[in-house]
């Protein structure tokens, strides 16, 4: 495989593939929306983007869940996967592939890759005895448990005793340590690479048990079909099985992945285990694994028992997709844990979206119609206050790429909303209505032109975050937003007649009706 992409205009981003034992919630939404923001931003920057998400559909937990509802495992996952595919429409995602681990393209690819590992001597047969949490689909040692129970599911793990197959994970301990020490940006956010390194250096790295024999719902081992692969060891290959095979044109264009976005609980799988498998196959490692935090709901851990699970379909139905997307990214630093509440979402809609962005757009359109017959005027000499607004725009543009490339979404939005604050202040300070009364038409035209340009530019900048709203702004100017090159003042041509002269982007929510 070519270690360098054919050119730097290809970008590959993935979410984890989601386990289909239940319907999607806010955690799934968060990762998908973050990935979508990056994908849309990269397309704005001129990249051809592959954005992959999908579902993980094997394992004993699925087999047991299917039995409880008198379905076959395949029937069970076929029913649930529909809800995950619906996220594309519910959240307005731009993913251009969706992979399922029950697809033939994935099953065949996994078997081919493991056959290579087997033939290269990285797989051996031995006896395994250990603890296994069905809820996590993961192996545990006694020191991992709390009061003898899984720390997540609060249940005692089952004991597995069987003969099976192992991957020589321990062979890669020193190599992985050297890779991570020499490339501290391979794992983010800051501190995560240290977390992985500390574990590698201070704990025994045992060989990985890759097979199971006590259930059937999995991919059969190609050299011994009495066994199926442990779900984690085959699921990771979805990031490559999407290409069908190694070294075809699409694979060479997009691999190595630019970023795997994951939750922090699966960091070990996506670094040590996944990286070791790739090293064993002589394949380049992903450029970045980014592990984001978890969500609490109004200060409490999300739990079915507490009845506080947030389902995206419910929130979007009530408030709209863009409000949900915006709220998740507005104030929390991506990578940290966050807390979600409907009260905060309502505040975002009323203050940031309706009062700030929405008010600026509608005021500007109304004034353009009233003072310029709805036609973009020719700007005249720029005064100091005009230049201050333009300089603020330039500052936001300069930070935009830096922040976006580092996934600092909250800082991007803070910057854009500071520009909106500046634009609203600009209106109040210049008072174009009073200037019009005293026939200072040149001055009014300059102000109206500057405001329309700021709105058009903001429409481009917010597109990755709230694309529906950005497209409504685009509809005012009939201008294609899919290019970051169009963020300079002066692109909007005078004498253009606005296609809308009254646009309400967001309605305020009356709190007394809640």
C-alpha positions as CSV (number, residue, x, y, z in Angstrom):
1,X,0.0,0.0,0.0
2,X,1.1,3.5,-0.8
3,X,1.9,5.3,2.5
4,X,1.1,8.7,0.9
5,X,-2.3,9.4,-0.5
6,X,-2.3,10.2,-4.2
7,X,-2.8,13.8,-3.3
8,X,-3.7,15.7,-0.2
9,X,-7.3,16.4,-1.4
10,X,-8.7,13.1,0.0
11,X,-9.9,12.9,3.6
12,X,-11.3,9.9,5.5
13,X,-13.2,10.2,8.7
14,X,-15.0,7.5,10.7
15,X,-17.2,7.1,13.7
16,X,-17.1,3.9,15.7
17,X,-19.6,1.3,14.4
18,X,-22.4,1.2,16.9
19,X,-23.5,-1.9,18.7
20,X,-27.1,-2.7,17.8
21,X,-28.4,-4.1,21.1
22,X,-30.5,-0.9,21.6
23,X,-31.7,2.1,19.7
24,X,-29.4,5.2,19.2
25,X,-29.2,7.9,21.9
26,X,-27.4,11.2,22.5
27,X,-24.0,9.5,22.7
28,X,-24.3,8.1,19.2
29,X,-25.6,11.4,17.9
30,X,-22.7,13.4,19.4
31,X,-20.0,11.3,17.6
32,X,-22.0,11.4,14.3
33,X,-22.6,15.1,14.4
34,X,-18.9,15.8,15.2
35,X,-17.8,13.6,12.3
36,X,-20.3,15.3,10.1
37,X,-19.0,18.8,11.1
38,X,-15.5,17.7,10.1
39,X,-16.6,16.1,6.9
40,X,-18.5,19.2,5.8
41,X,-15.7,21.5,6.8
42,X,-13.2,19.4,4.7
43,X,-15.5,19.5,1.7
44,X,-15.7,23.3,2.1
45,X,-11.9,23.2,2.0
46,X,-11.8,21.4,-1.3
47,X,-11.3,17.8,-0.1
48,X,-13.0,14.7,-1.4
49,X,-14.3,13.2,1.8
50,X,-15.2,9.6,2.8
51,X,-17.3,9.8,5.9
52,X,-18.1,6.3,7.2
53,X,-20.4,5.2,10.0
54,X,-22.2,1.9,10.6
55,X,-23.2,-0.9,12.9
56,X,-21.5,-3.7,14.8
57,X,-23.9,-6.7,14.7
58,X,-22.2,-9.8,16.1
59,X,-21.6,-11.2,19.5
60,X,-23.2,-13.2,22.3
61,X,-25.1,-10.2,23.5
62,X,-27.0,-9.9,20.2
63,X,-27.6,-13.6,20.2
64,X,-29.1,-13.5,23.6
65,X,-31.2,-10.4,22.9
66,X,-32.6,-12.0,19.8
67,X,-33.7,-15.1,21.8
68,X,-35.6,-13.0,24.3
69,X,-37.8,-11.6,21.5
70,X,-38.1,-14.9,19.6
71,X,-36.1,-13.7,16.6
72,X,-33.1,-15.0,14.8
73,X,-30.0,-12.8,15.3
74,X,-30.2,-11.6,11.7
75,X,-33.8,-10.6,12.1
76,X,-33.0,-8.8,15.3
77,X,-30.2,-6.7,13.9
78,X,-32.1,-6.0,10.7
79,X,-34.9,-4.4,12.7
80,X,-32.6,-2.4,14.9
81,X,-30.2,-1.2,12.2
82,X,-33.0,0.8,10.6
83,X,-33.0,3.2,13.6
84,X,-29.3,3.8,13.1
85,X,-29.7,4.4,9.4
86,X,-32.4,6.9,10.2
87,X,-29.9,9.1,12.0
88,X,-28.7,10.3,8.6
89,X,-32.0,12.1,8.0
90,X,-32.7,12.9,11.7
91,X,-29.3,14.6,12.3
92,X,-28.8,15.7,8.7
93,X,-25.6,13.7,8.3
94,X,-23.5,13.6,5.1
95,X,-21.9,10.2,5.5
96,X,-21.4,8.6,2.1
97,X,-21.1,5.0,3.3
98,X,-22.7,2.9,6.0
99,X,-21.2,-0.4,6.9
100,X,-22.7,-3.4,8.7
101,X,-20.5,-6.2,10.0
102,X,-23.1,-8.7,8.7
103,X,-22.4,-7.6,5.2
104,X,-20.6,-10.0,2.8
105,X,-18.0,-7.3,2.0
106,X,-17.0,-7.1,5.7
107,X,-17.2,-10.8,6.4
108,X,-15.0,-11.8,3.4
109,X,-12.5,-9.0,4.2
110,X,-12.1,-10.0,7.8
111,X,-11.6,-13.7,6.9
112,X,-9.0,-12.7,4.3
113,X,-7.1,-10.5,6.7
114,X,-7.0,-13.0,9.5
115,X,-6.0,-15.8,7.1
116,X,-3.0,-13.6,6.3
117,X,-2.2,-13.2,10.0
118,X,-2.5,-16.9,10.5
119,X,-0.2,-17.7,7.6
120,X,2.3,-15.1,8.8
121,X,2.5,-16.8,12.2
122,X,0.7,-14.2,14.3
123,X,-2.1,-16.5,15.3
124,X,-1.7,-19.6,17.5
125,X,-3.9,-22.1,19.2
126,X,-3.9,-22.4,23.0
127,X,-6.1,-22.7,26.1
128,X,-8.0,-19.7,27.4
129,X,-9.5,-19.2,30.9
130,X,-10.8,-15.8,32.0
131,X,-13.6,-13.5,32.9
132,X,-16.0,-12.1,30.3
133,X,-18.6,-9.4,30.6
134,X,-21.4,-10.1,28.0
135,X,-22.7,-6.5,28.4
136,X,-19.3,-5.1,27.4
137,X,-18.4,-8.0,25.1
138,X,-15.0,-7.7,26.7
139,X,-12.5,-9.7,28.8
140,X,-11.6,-8.7,32.3
141,X,-9.1,-9.5,35.0
142,X,-9.9,-9.5,38.7
143,X,-8.3,-6.1,39.2
144,X,-10.6,-4.6,36.6
145,X,-13.7,-5.5,38.6
146,X,-15.3,-3.5,41.4
147,X,-16.6,-5.8,44.2
148,X,-16.3,-8.6,41.8
149,X,-18.5,-7.0,39.2
150,X,-18.1,-5.2,35.9
151,X,-17.7,-1.5,36.7
152,X,-20.1,-0.5,33.9
153,X,-22.8,-3.1,34.0
154,X,-22.6,-4.0,37.7
155,X,-22.9,-7.7,37.0
156,X,-20.5,-10.5,37.8
157,X,-18.7,-11.6,34.6
158,X,-19.0,-15.2,33.3
159,X,-16.0,-17.5,33.4
160,X,-14.8,-18.8,30.0
161,X,-12.7,-21.9,29.8
162,X,-12.0,-23.1,26.3
163,X,-9.4,-23.9,23.7
164,X,-9.1,-21.3,21.0
165,X,-6.9,-18.9,19.1
166,X,-4.8,-16.0,20.1
167,X,-3.2,-13.0,18.3
168,X,0.4,-12.3,19.3
169,X,-0.4,-8.8,20.7
170,X,2.5,-9.0,23.1
171,X,4.9,-9.0,20.2
172,X,4.1,-5.3,19.5
173,X,4.4,-3.8,22.9
174,X,7.8,-2.1,22.4
175,X,7.1,-1.1,18.9
176,X,3.8,0.6,20.0
177,X,5.6,2.4,22.9
178,X,8.2,3.8,20.4
179,X,5.5,4.8,17.9
180,X,3.4,6.7,20.5
181,X,6.5,8.3,22.1
182,X,7.7,9.5,18.7
183,X,4.2,10.8,17.6
184,X,2.4,12.3,20.5
185,X,-0.3,13.7,18.1
186,X,-1.4,10.2,17.0
187,X,-3.9,10.0,19.9
188,X,-5.9,13.0,21.1
189,X,-7.1,15.0,23.0
190,X,-4.1,15.9,25.1
191,X,-3.3,13.4,27.8
192,X,-4.8,10.4,26.0
193,X,-1.5,9.3,24.5
194,X,0.1,9.4,28.0
195,X,-2.8,7.3,29.3
196,X,-2.2,4.6,26.7
197,X,1.6,4.7,27.2
198,X,1.4,4.4,30.9
199,X,-0.7,1.3,30.6
200,X,1.6,-0.2,28.0
201,X,4.7,0.4,30.2
202,X,3.2,-0.6,33.5
203,X,1.0,-3.5,32.7
204,X,1.6,-6.8,31.1
205,X,0.4,-6.8,27.4
206,X,-1.1,-10.2,27.0
207,X,-1.8,-12.0,23.8
208,X,-5.3,-11.4,22.5
209,X,-7.9,-14.1,22.6
210,X,-9.7,-13.7,19.2
211,X,-12.1,-16.6,19.0
212,X,-15.2,-17.9,20.7
213,X,-16.8,-21.3,20.6
214,X,-19.8,-21.1,23.0
215,X,-22.1,-19.3,20.6
216,X,-22.6,-19.1,16.8
217,X,-23.5,-15.5,16.0
218,X,-20.2,-14.3,14.5
219,X,-17.8,-14.6,11.6
220,X,-16.4,-18.1,11.3
221,X,-12.6,-18.4,11.4
222,X,-11.5,-19.4,7.9
223,X,-9.1,-22.1,9.1
224,X,-11.4,-23.6,11.7
225,X,-15.1,-23.0,11.3
226,X,-16.0,-24.5,14.7
227,X,-15.0,-21.0,16.0
228,X,-16.2,-17.5,15.4
229,X,-14.2,-14.3,15.9
230,X,-14.6,-12.4,19.1
231,X,-16.7,-9.4,18.0
232,X,-14.1,-6.7,18.8
233,X,-11.3,-8.3,16.8
234,X,-13.4,-8.4,13.6
235,X,-15.4,-5.2,14.0
236,X,-12.3,-3.0,13.9
237,X,-11.7,-4.1,10.3
238,X,-14.8,-2.2,9.2
239,X,-12.6,0.8,8.6
240,X,-10.8,-1.1,5.8
241,X,-13.5,-3.5,4.7
242,X,-15.4,-0.6,3.3
243,X,-12.8,-0.6,0.4
244,X,-13.5,-4.2,-0.4
245,X,-9.8,-5.0,-0.7
246,X,-6.4,-3.6,0.1
247,X,-4.5,-1.7,-2.6
248,X,-7.5,-0.8,-4.9
249,X,-7.8,2.8,-6.1
250,X,-10.2,3.9,-3.4
251,X,-8.2,2.3,-0.6
252,X,-5.0,4.0,-1.9
253,X,-6.8,7.3,-2.0
254,X,-8.3,7.3,1.5
255,X,-6.2,5.0,3.7
256,X,-4.7,5.7,6.2
257,X,-7.7,7.2,7.8
258,X,-7.3,10.8,8.7
259,X,-9.2,10.4,12.0
260,X,-11.1,7.7,13.9
261,X,-13.6,9.5,16.2
262,X,-14.5,7.4,19.2
263,X,-15.8,7.5,22.7
264,X,-13.1,7.4,25.4
265,X,-14.2,4.0,26.7
266,X,-13.0,2.3,23.5
267,X,-9.6,4.0,23.3
268,X,-7.5,0.9,24.0
269,X,-9.2,-1.1,21.2
270,X,-8.7,1.6,18.7
271,X,-5.1,2.2,19.6
272,X,-3.1,-0.8,21.0
273,X,-5.3,-3.6,19.5
274,X,-6.1,-2.0,16.2
275,X,-2.6,-0.6,15.7
276,X,-1.0,-3.9,16.4
277,X,-3.3,-5.7,13.9
278,X,-2.3,-3.2,11.3
279,X,1.4,-3.4,12.1
280,X,1.2,-7.2,11.8
281,X,-0.4,-6.8,8.3
282,X,2.2,-4.2,7.3
283,X,-0.5,-1.5,6.9
284,X,-0.1,2.2,7.8
285,X,-1.7,3.4,11.0
286,X,-4.5,5.9,11.0
287,X,-3.2,9.5,11.4
288,X,-5.3,10.2,14.4
289,X,-7.5,8.6,17.0
290,X,-9.6,11.2,18.8
291,X,-11.4,10.0,21.9
292,X,-14.2,12.3,23.1
293,X,-16.0,12.4,26.5
294,X,-19.3,11.2,27.8
295,X,-22.6,12.9,28.4
296,X,-24.5,13.4,31.6
297,X,-28.2,14.5,31.5
298,X,-28.9,17.5,33.8
299,X,-26.0,16.5,36.0
300,X,-27.0,12.8,36.2
301,X,-25.5,9.7,34.4
302,X,-27.7,8.7,31.5
303,X,-29.7,5.6,32.4
304,X,-32.8,3.7,31.4
305,X,-33.5,3.1,35.1
306,X,-33.5,6.9,35.7
307,X,-35.6,7.4,32.6
308,X,-33.3,10.2,31.4
309,X,-32.0,8.7,28.2
310,X,-32.0,11.4,25.4
311,X,-33.1,10.1,22.1
312,X,-32.2,12.3,19.1
313,X,-35.5,11.7,17.3
314,X,-37.5,13.1,20.2
315,X,-35.3,16.2,20.6
316,X,-35.2,16.9,16.9
317,X,-39.0,16.5,16.5
318,X,-39.4,19.0,19.3
319,X,-36.7,21.6,18.5
320,X,-35.3,20.9,15.1
321,X,-32.0,19.4,13.9
322,X,-29.9,22.5,13.8
323,X,-30.8,23.6,17.3
324,X,-29.8,20.1,18.6
325,X,-26.5,20.1,16.6
326,X,-25.6,23.6,17.7
327,X,-26.3,23.0,21.4
328,X,-24.1,19.9,21.5
329,X,-21.2,21.8,20.2
330,X,-21.6,25.4,21.5
331,X,-20.0,25.4,24.9
332,X,-18.4,22.1,25.6
333,X,-14.8,21.5,24.6
334,X,-14.8,18.6,22.3
335,X,-13.0,15.8,24.0
336,X,-14.3,16.6,27.5
337,X,-17.3,15.3,29.3
338,X,-20.5,17.3,28.9
339,X,-23.9,17.8,30.4
340,X,-27.0,18.1,28.3
341,X,-30.3,19.8,29.4
342,X,-33.3,21.0,27.5
343,X,-33.1,24.2,29.4
344,X,-29.7,24.9,27.9
345,X,-31.0,23.9,24.4
346,X,-33.8,26.4,24.8
347,X,-31.4,29.1,25.9
348,X,-29.3,28.4,22.8
349,X,-32.3,28.7,20.6
350,X,-33.6,31.8,22.1
351,X,-30.4,33.7,22.7
352,X,-27.7,32.5,20.2
353,X,-29.9,31.5,17.3
354,X,-33.1,33.6,17.5
355,X,-31.9,36.9,19.2
356,X,-28.4,37.0,17.7
357,X,-28.1,35.2,14.3
358,X,-31.8,35.3,13.4
359,X,-32.3,38.9,14.4
360,X,-29.3,40.1,12.5
361,X,-30.4,38.3,9.3
362,X,-34.0,39.6,9.4
363,X,-33.0,43.2,10.3
364,X,-30.6,43.3,7.5
365,X,-33.0,42.0,4.9
366,X,-35.8,44.4,6.1
367,X,-33.4,47.3,5.8
368,X,-32.1,46.2,2.4
369,X,-35.6,46.2,1.1
370,X,-36.6,49.4,2.8
371,X,-33.6,51.5,1.9
372,X,-32.3,49.8,-1.2
373,X,-35.4,48.2,-2.8
374,X,-34.0,44.8,-1.9
375,X,-31.0,45.2,-4.1
376,X,-27.4,44.9,-3.0
377,X,-26.0,48.5,-3.1
378,X,-22.6,49.6,-4.2
379,X,-20.4,50.3,-1.1
380,X,-18.7,53.6,-0.8
381,X,-15.8,54.9,1.4
382,X,-15.3,52.7,4.4
383,X,-15.2,54.5,7.8
384,X,-13.4,53.4,10.9
385,X,-16.4,51.5,12.3
386,X,-16.8,49.7,9.0
387,X,-13.2,48.6,9.0
388,X,-13.5,47.4,12.6
389,X,-16.3,45.0,11.5
390,X,-14.2,43.8,8.6
391,X,-11.2,43.3,10.8
392,X,-13.3,41.3,13.2
393,X,-14.4,39.1,10.3
394,X,-10.7,38.7,9.2
395,X,-9.8,37.6,12.7
396,X,-12.6,35.0,12.8
397,X,-11.5,33.7,9.4
398,X,-7.8,33.4,10.5
399,X,-8.8,31.4,13.5
400,X,-11.4,29.3,11.8
401,X,-9.1,26.8,10.0
402,X,-6.8,26.5,13.0
403,X,-9.7,25.7,15.4
404,X,-11.5,23.4,13.0
405,X,-8.4,21.4,12.2
406,X,-7.9,20.9,16.0
407,X,-11.6,20.1,16.6
408,X,-12.1,23.1,18.8
409,X,-15.7,23.5,17.8
410,X,-16.7,25.5,20.8
411,X,-14.0,28.1,20.0
412,X,-15.1,28.3,16.4
413,X,-18.7,29.0,17.4
414,X,-17.7,31.5,20.1
415,X,-15.7,33.3,17.4
416,X,-18.5,33.4,14.9
417,X,-21.0,34.5,17.5
418,X,-18.6,37.3,18.6
419,X,-18.7,38.4,14.9
420,X,-22.5,38.4,15.0
421,X,-22.4,40.4,18.2
422,X,-20.1,42.9,16.4
423,X,-22.5,43.1,13.5
424,X,-25.5,43.7,15.7
425,X,-23.5,46.4,17.6
426,X,-22.6,47.9,14.2
427,X,-26.2,48.3,13.3
428,X,-27.1,49.9,16.6
429,X,-24.1,52.2,16.5
430,X,-24.4,53.4,12.9
431,X,-28.2,53.8,13.0
432,X,-28.8,53.5,9.2
433,X,-32.5,54.5,9.8
434,X,-31.4,57.9,11.0
435,X,-28.9,58.3,8.2
436,X,-31.6,57.5,5.7
437,X,-33.8,60.2,7.2
438,X,-31.1,62.9,6.6
439,X,-30.4,61.5,3.0
440,X,-26.9,60.2,3.7
441,X,-27.6,57.5,1.1
442,X,-23.9,56.7,0.4
443,X,-23.4,55.9,4.0
444,X,-26.5,53.8,4.2
445,X,-25.5,51.8,1.2
446,X,-22.1,51.1,2.6
447,X,-23.6,49.8,5.8
448,X,-26.2,47.7,4.1
449,X,-23.5,46.2,1.8
450,X,-21.2,45.3,4.7
451,X,-24.1,43.7,6.7
452,X,-25.1,41.5,3.7
453,X,-21.5,40.4,3.2
454,X,-21.1,39.5,6.9
455,X,-24.3,37.4,6.8
456,X,-23.2,35.7,3.6
457,X,-19.8,34.9,5.1
458,X,-21.3,33.6,8.3
459,X,-23.5,31.4,6.3
460,X,-20.4,29.7,4.9
461,X,-18.7,29.4,8.3
462,X,-21.8,27.9,10.1
463,X,-22.5,25.4,7.3
464,X,-20.6,22.5,9.0
465,X,-22.5,23.0,12.2
466,X,-26.0,24.0,11.2
467,X,-26.3,23.2,7.5
468,X,-30.1,23.7,7.2
469,X,-29.7,27.3,8.5
470,X,-26.7,27.9,6.3
471,X,-28.6,26.8,3.2
472,X,-31.5,29.2,4.1
473,X,-28.9,32.0,4.2
474,X,-27.5,30.8,0.9
475,X,-31.1,31.0,-0.5
476,X,-31.0,34.8,0.1
477,X,-28.1,35.3,-2.2
478,X,-28.3,32.4,-4.6
479,X,-24.6,31.8,-3.9
480,X,-23.0,28.4,-3.6
481,X,-21.6,28.1,-0.1
482,X,-19.5,25.0,-0.6
483,X,-16.2,26.8,-0.7
484,X,-14.1,28.5,2.0
485,X,-12.5,30.6,-0.7
486,X,-15.6,32.8,-0.7
487,X,-15.1,34.3,2.7
488,X,-13.7,37.6,1.6
489,X,-15.6,40.9,1.6
490,X,-16.3,42.0,-1.9
491,X,-17.5,38.7,-3.3
492,X,-21.2,39.7,-3.2
493,X,-21.9,41.8,-6.4
494,X,-23.7,45.1,-6.2
495,X,-27.1,45.3,-8.1
496,X,-28.0,41.8,-7.1
497,X,-31.6,41.6,-6.1
498,X,-32.1,39.5,-2.9
499,X,-34.2,36.4,-3.4
500,X,-35.8,36.9,0.1
501,X,-36.6,40.0,1.9
502,X,-38.0,38.6,5.1
503,X,-36.6,35.4,6.7
504,X,-37.3,34.1,10.2
505,X,-34.6,31.6,10.9
506,X,-35.6,30.7,14.5
507,X,-38.6,31.4,16.6
508,X,-38.2,32.0,20.3
509,X,-39.6,29.5,22.7
510,X,-41.8,31.0,25.4
511,X,-40.6,29.5,28.7
512,X,-44.0,29.9,30.3
513,X,-45.3,27.3,27.8
514,X,-42.8,24.7,28.9
